[in-house]
Amino acid sequence: MNPKELEDRYELPVYPRRDIVLVRGKGARLYDDQGREYIDCASNVGVSNIGHGHEEVAKAIYDQYVTLGNCYGMFYNPVRARLAERLVALSPPRLKRVFFCNSGSEAVEGGLKFARASTGRGEIIAAMRGFHGKTLGALAATWGEEYQKPFMPMMPGLKHVPYNNFQKLSDAVSDETAAVILELVQGEGGVRVGDKAYFQQVRELCDQKRILLILDEVQTGFGRTGTLFACEQFVEPDILCVAKSLAGGVPMGAVLCSEAVKVPVKSHTSTFGGNPLACAAALASLEIIVRDGLSEKARVLGGYFLNELRAIKNQKIREVRGLGLMIGIELKEKAGPYVELLMERGVIVLLAGATVMRLLPPLVISREEIDIALSALREVLA
Ligand SMILES: Cc1ncc(COP(=O)(O)O)c(C=O)c1O
């Protein structure tokens, strides 16, 4: 049986599949089992910021595995120590400590738990159209019946308010509010960029009421929006959740915390959290992002990509929006068929809701590769 038949037969059918078998990747290109080449404008949903198949990360992973691949958090380890120091140094000044985990959902779980433990309060305010993952705690913060309904009842204490609307958020705050959790650019929710003024008001409110501000940068982190963390362009959080491209494609998440976060020993741990293998990959990947100026590249190339897309005169396009190399093209009709047509023309993009095409190319994509993607986009929309 071929890989499609095997996966369809043996795995739970939870992923809406595309009809290709990807076998290899290099830089911003992907290859299928028929030898066809694709321009990657998805990065495995924001994972491959440094591009596919980076030799430096591969070497770091190999070297670490033959040295010490696993080391539970009860023992000290030099690679974990170096990564903790490096990540805190690269983060906004308010953030002083880190907890390591293995995915975006887990980073959000950690953030929600730390907020409750640190404030002694139970209520969390999240935004409509927000996406924070699908484990039970994170799922309660994620917006949308489609995701929540099969798994009711949800964790209590979550309130959802309209995004980018300070008055509604402020009205929802009570004496029981522990935290507000928000994305700076809503990714799954349709690539919606929040206003800086809104986030500043939220920051002030949180300071006044001693509420912790959790920013979910699982998708916007590590150069994607033009700065290492998107929050550098908005406000500082008390808790910053990251994952996806942190370790160059090796599963890893992290929760960066201010001094307001206090949790008892043993209350929250993880077997694989901070394993030296992922830490070595993260150190190598961070080095590449900083040394090669990938955040700046995302800012410049993202600006180019956005301008070119906005210049397309096409009745089907409602709006083009984004920040850095996180771009949404909202259509006046369903976007699914165009995503398929693009794939046939060798360009892989994502959906973000029914009508939005989402582009998250590796930050190492070249201008020439962006031009190829633009030609295909113009062609399929015409
Ligand atoms: C903003 C945000 N938070 C959390 C998650 C969940 O991450 P994971 O799929 O690694 O659990 C995602 C995944 O797309 C995300 O975009």
Ligand as a Chemical Component Dictionary entry (heavy atoms), coordinates in Angstrom:
data_LIG
# 
_chem_comp.id                   LIG 
_chem_comp.type                 NON-POLYMER 
_chem_comp.pdbx_formal_charge   0 
_chem_comp.three_letter_code    LIG 
# 
loop_
_chem_comp_atom.comp_id 
_chem_comp_atom.atom_id 
_chem_comp_atom.alt_atom_id 
_chem_comp_atom.type_symbol 
_chem_comp_atom.charge 
_chem_comp_atom.model_Cartn_x 
_chem_comp_atom.model_Cartn_y 
_chem_comp_atom.model_Cartn_z 
_chem_comp_atom.pdbx_ordinal 
LIG C1 C1 C 0 -1.426 30.968 18.231 1  
LIG C2 C2 C 0 -1.362 29.485 18.456 2  
LIG N1 N1 N 0 -1.396 28.996 19.699 3  
LIG C3 C3 C 0 -1.330 27.682 19.957 4  
LIG C4 C4 C 0 -1.237 26.755 18.934 5  
LIG C5 C5 C 0 -1.178 25.294 19.232 6  
LIG O1 O1 O 0 0.079  24.783 18.950 7  
LIG P1 P1 P 0 0.307  23.199 18.783 8  
LIG O2 O2 O 0 -0.400 22.775 17.544 9  
LIG O3 O3 O 0 1.802  23.069 18.709 10 
LIG O4 O4 O 0 -0.234 22.548 20.010 11 
LIG C6 C6 C 0 -1.216 27.216 17.605 12 
LIG C7 C7 C 0 -1.137 26.258 16.479 13 
LIG O5 O5 O 0 -1.398 26.544 15.350 14 
LIG C8 C8 C 0 -1.267 28.611 17.365 15 
LIG O6 O6 O 0 -1.247 29.101 16.122 16 
# 
loop_
_chem_comp_bond.comp_id 
_chem_comp_bond.atom_id_1 
_chem_comp_bond.atom_id_2 
_chem_comp_bond.value_order 
_chem_comp_bond.pdbx_ordinal 
LIG C1 C2 SING 1  
LIG C2 N1 SING 2  
LIG C2 C8 DOUB 3  
LIG N1 C3 DOUB 4  
LIG C3 C4 SING 5  
LIG C4 C5 SING 6  
LIG C4 C6 DOUB 7  
LIG C5 O1 SING 8  
LIG O1 P1 SING 9  
LIG P1 O2 DOUB 10 
LIG P1 O3 SING 11 
LIG P1 O4 SING 12 
LIG C6 C7 SING 13 
LIG C6 C8 SING 14 
LIG C7 O5 DOUB 15 
LIG C8 O6 SING 16 
# 
